[in-house]
Amino acid sequence: MITDSTPVYFAALFPSVSHVMKAERILLVEKLAIKIIPVPKSISSDCGVCIRFEEKLLDIIQTILNNNFEKVEFRKL
Amino acid sequence: MIHKIDAKGLACPQPVVMTKNKMKEFSHIEITVDNETAVENIKRLASSSGWFFDQTISGNDFIINIKSDKPQVSDETKETITSFDNAGTTIVFSSNKMGQGDDDLGAILMKAFIHTILSLETAPSALIFYNSGVLLTAEDSGAADDLQALHERGVEILICGTCVNFYNIGDKIKTWALSNMYDILNTMNRADRLINP
């Protein structure tokens, strides 16, 4: 049986891994369910990591990250 | 004839080593142990050797019965079988960080590394965790869901029980994966290749 419960994920992309590390700390303090993953090859061929989260957290994470970072980009995975 | 082993009060890997030694001589062994890690270790030994496993609880102790319906084989034959049915890659996590240098960077890289294992065309046959590597297996590590997914695909996961006790994270670890030095060295020894991120 195919269920339609497969979550839709978004990724937050940063200019450097230092930004990812800082963002992870901030989001974990807020107890948000996030995951560090390599940046998918479809987005960039550079070596990098990004923060993945479910669509339902998009609003809150966008708000928090936009308040803390000058440059952060959100992409649907 | 039932052979009885009293392995109460013994730390890992002793109960499993005592059992393994007697499996060459006897086809029905009863082992008494006092901790769950020993039960899981002997269970794994029984299943990898094709032995029937049964466990009952008596007070604070666990009484394990393992039986084999096959005639006992010589050591040489066993070794051949052991080296034949195992292949593939074993990944060894001796730390919760990837590489040496900045610890925060190492922690981030390691999480990304574990997630990437899921996309390998040929999954590794086993993952081994010891020392601070065991921290990656805790429920709140950020990697636990990936490890669960790998386990469901049949990847064997071995976590050093001594290290789990040392870091005091036993309540955050899946007990099915707790292992011992004996299993860990055996798995490394028979792997085609070892990866140590």
Interface residues (C-beta under 8 A of the other chain):
Chain A: V17 V20 M21 E24 K35 I36 I37 P38 V49
Chain B: D104 L105 I108 L109 K111 A112 H115 T116 G142 D145
